[in-house]
Amino acid sequence: MLAILTAFSMAGGQLLFKLGAPAWQGESVATWITSFLKNPFLVAAIFLYAFTILIWIYVLRTLPLSLAYPLTALSYVIVPVLSFLFLHEKMSWQIVVGCAVIIIGVVITHLRAGGT
């Protein structure tokens, strides 16, 4: 489902932003822009977000917003998992429980939406 793909691409964009953030520097708008344009992680994140917007617009043509939008909450689950796998960040029990609550919420939303 394309709506779920948007959650994954949003999460991937966040991972790219995190990877590019340490190298982004400057003391003026001009140096920030130059630093940004020379940073492949940040540039890739922007292109990924642009691609995500195009997919999202298509999703909105095919699904009701009330059904599609809750699926984007899955990005709040995917980001900690990607951070754990690729950035070696710790995943506390609070994050795990919070992710479980989000997943339960998405499932409940779609059970309700599917039943109407």
C-alpha positions as CSV (number, residue, x, y, z in Angstrom):
1,M,0.0,0.0,0.0
2,L,1.4,3.4,-1.0
3,A,0.3,5.1,2.2
4,I,2.6,2.8,4.1
5,L,5.4,3.5,1.7
6,T,5.1,7.2,2.6
7,A,5.7,6.3,6.3
8,F,8.8,4.4,5.3
9,S,10.1,7.2,3.0
10,M,9.4,9.8,5.7
11,A,11.4,7.7,8.2
12,G,14.2,7.3,5.6
13,G,14.3,11.0,5.1
14,Q,14.7,11.5,8.9
15,L,17.6,9.0,8.9
16,L,19.3,11.0,6.1
17,F,18.7,14.3,7.9
18,K,20.4,12.8,11.0
19,L,23.3,11.5,9.0
20,G,23.8,14.9,7.2
21,A,23.3,17.1,10.2
22,P,26.8,16.9,11.7
23,A,28.4,18.2,8.5
24,W,26.0,21.0,8.0
25,Q,27.6,24.3,9.1
26,G,27.8,27.9,8.4
27,E,27.5,31.3,10.0
28,S,25.3,33.0,7.4
29,V,22.5,32.0,5.2
30,A,24.8,31.8,2.2
31,T,27.2,29.4,3.9
32,W,24.3,27.3,5.3
33,I,23.0,26.9,1.7
34,T,26.4,26.1,0.3
35,S,27.0,23.6,3.1
36,F,23.6,22.1,2.5
37,L,24.1,21.7,-1.2
38,K,27.5,20.0,-0.7
39,N,26.0,17.5,1.8
40,P,24.8,14.4,-0.1
41,F,22.7,13.1,2.9
42,L,20.7,16.4,3.2
43,V,20.2,16.7,-0.6
44,A,19.0,13.1,-0.8
45,A,16.6,13.7,2.1
46,I,15.0,16.6,0.3
47,F,14.6,14.6,-2.9
48,L,13.2,11.7,-0.9
49,Y,10.7,14.1,0.8
50,A,9.7,15.5,-2.6
51,F,9.1,12.0,-3.9
52,T,7.1,11.2,-0.8
53,I,4.9,14.3,-1.4
54,L,4.1,13.0,-4.9
55,I,3.2,9.6,-3.6
56,W,1.1,11.1,-0.8
57,I,-0.9,13.2,-3.3
58,Y,-1.6,10.1,-5.3
59,V,-2.7,8.3,-2.1
60,L,-5.1,11.1,-1.3
61,R,-6.7,10.7,-4.7
62,T,-7.4,7.1,-3.9
63,L,-8.1,6.9,-0.1
64,P,-10.1,9.0,2.3
65,L,-7.8,11.2,4.4
66,S,-9.2,9.8,7.6
67,L,-8.0,6.3,6.5
68,A,-4.7,7.3,4.9
69,Y,-3.4,9.8,7.5
70,P,-3.2,7.5,10.5
71,L,-0.8,5.3,8.5
72,T,1.8,8.1,8.5
73,A,2.0,7.6,12.3
74,L,3.9,4.4,11.4
75,S,6.9,6.6,10.7
76,Y,7.1,7.2,14.5
77,V,7.7,3.5,14.8
78,I,10.0,3.1,11.8
79,V,12.4,5.9,12.8
80,P,13.4,4.4,16.2
81,V,13.9,1.0,14.5
82,L,16.1,2.5,11.8
83,S,17.9,4.5,14.4
84,F,18.6,1.3,16.3
85,L,19.7,-0.6,13.3
86,F,21.8,2.0,11.4
87,L,22.8,4.6,14.0
88,H,23.2,2.1,16.9
89,E,21.0,4.3,19.1
90,K,19.5,2.6,22.2
91,M,15.9,1.6,22.3
92,S,14.5,2.0,25.8
93,W,11.4,0.1,27.0
94,Q,9.5,3.4,26.8
95,I,10.2,3.7,23.1
96,V,9.1,0.1,22.6
97,V,5.9,0.6,24.5
98,G,5.2,3.9,22.7
99,C,5.7,2.2,19.4
100,A,3.4,-0.6,20.4
101,V,0.7,2.0,21.3
102,I,1.1,3.7,18.0
103,I,0.7,0.4,16.1
104,I,-2.4,-0.5,18.2
105,G,-3.8,2.9,17.4
106,V,-3.3,2.5,13.7
107,V,-4.9,-0.9,13.8
108,I,-7.9,0.4,15.8
109,T,-8.3,3.3,13.4
110,H,-8.4,0.9,10.4
111,L,-10.7,-1.5,12.1
112,R,-13.2,1.3,12.7
113,A,-12.7,2.7,9.2
114,G,-13.0,-0.7,7.6
115,G,-16.2,-1.4,9.5
116,T,-18.1,1.7,8.3
